[in-house]
Every structure is written in C-alpha cells, then in structure tokens.
C-alpha cells in the first residue's frame, strides 16, 4: 500500500522519502514503484524520461526525523494500534507546525492513534484503496482533535494525488467503507463456509449482479486476508455489534497462513508466489 501511495505522489511531481525500519522493505517498495511506472510506459501512458525523473524523486531514508519534517507524511504500517501510536508519537515530536500527519488505517480510531501524540490536531486519516494507482477514492477521517486546517490540507493533498474524497466526520470504528465492505465480505465468507457456493461463484454474483469490479473474496485476497480479518475484529471490538464478528473460516485461514496473493493462497491459489 505504501509503495502505491508513493507511486501516485511521484507521478504528481512530488518528491517522496520512503522510510521503513527494514531497509529491505524500502528497497522492495522502490522496486514496486518502478514496476508500476514501467507498466504505464508499456501502455504509452508515461514516457521513459518521465519514468526516470519520477524515480529520481524517490528517496529512501533510514531517518524518520527527515520524514517528519516533510510537508505531508502518510503512514502505512501494520494495522495495530500500538505500532501506529508509536509512529505518530515520534512524528509529532519532530514535525513542523504545518506538517500534515496522515494514517492510512482502514478501521482504527484516529483519536486513539493520535492519543499519545503531541500534535493530535495535525493527525488525520487518509484511507487509500488497493491498488492505489487505479482506485479513485480516498476516505478522509477526522479524529476528535483534528483541526479544520488539517482537514483542508488532506482534501487538497488527495486532489493533488488525483483522488476523489469522502469525509467521515467521526472516527467510529470502521468509518464508512470498511464497515460496508466488512459486512459484505463476512457474509461472502459465510456462504463459502456453509457450502452454499464456491468463492468463484460468490465473487461472480457480486461482479455480474451488482456491477462490482472485483468480488469481496478476491478483494480480500488482494488486500490480505489477515488485513481483512484485523479490520473486522477492530470494528467488532469498537462497536460490540455481532454483525462484525469474524467467521470461523476467516480466523482459520489467518492461523494457517493463507493470507491471499502475498502468501500464494487465500480463497484462491496463485501461481509464482511463495
């Protein structure tokens, strides 16, 4: 997800600093950006010189303080509250007064993420969708202390990145899109779990019957079955609504390492992956 966000930023002419605690992850992210741009060149949607110039604007770094002093920071770490809190505590201590501090969380409360930070008014949710270069939406979520200035800056950045936005005025668990998608995905999993239909037919029903570009189970495989599971669990824990309780099949898949495309197996099997 982070590489996809970085790709659209350099395509928009921005300079991007890539940071991760694992230098190998930074290298993989840079390679993913390059591959994404190469696909555009192959489709004659980007020139070779433009690709080279864009890659020159991708700057790996191992210094989080350099990232914190950027005009905007978009975090895309694992969906765990304590990890995100640690990141934003560090960022807010180093950031400028004008720095936009955005989290790409799909379900975790912005207010909770910003709780330990020294600049909670500068922290906001900017939830992008996978694959980021293709999907047009950015879901922007206000935390309890998010300022109007920060909201305005986030809307402007999303527009500069070529995205259309919706604004979620209160950061209830799951926001808008994850609540909608979780209900659909959980019911799709239950249909498979109960033997009513195959994953292929459940997805085909959504694609052909409802006009979805991708079915809920293929989407779970793309974003990560574990990511979908954690998002649903966060919504359930935040709301107490049994609608969001994870199906047993989903929990078993995560426990077995069947996480979708990244592991080679989820609701579908994928060739050429581990």
MONOR-V445995 format. One record per run of one state. SS is the DSSP state (a for helix, b for strand, c for the rest). FROM is the first residue (numbers start at 1). TO is the last residue. If there is no record, write none. Layout:
ss:from:to
SS:FROM:TO
SS:FROM:TO
//
This chain:
ss:from:to
c:1:1
a:2:11
c:12:15
b:16:19
c:20:22
a:23:42
c:43:47
a:48:56
c:57:57
b:58:61
c:62:63
a:64:68
c:69:71
b:72:75
c:76:80
a:81:94
c:95:99
b:100:103
c:104:109
a:110:114
c:115:119
a:120:122
b:123:128
c:129:136
b:137:141
c:142:147
a:148:160
c:161:163
b:164:168
c:169:176
a:177:193
c:194:198
a:199:210
c:211:215
a:216:223
c:224:224
a:225:239
c:240:241
a:242:244
c:245:247
a:248:255
c:256:259
b:260:260
c:261:264
b:265:265
c:266:268
b:269:269
c:270:274
//
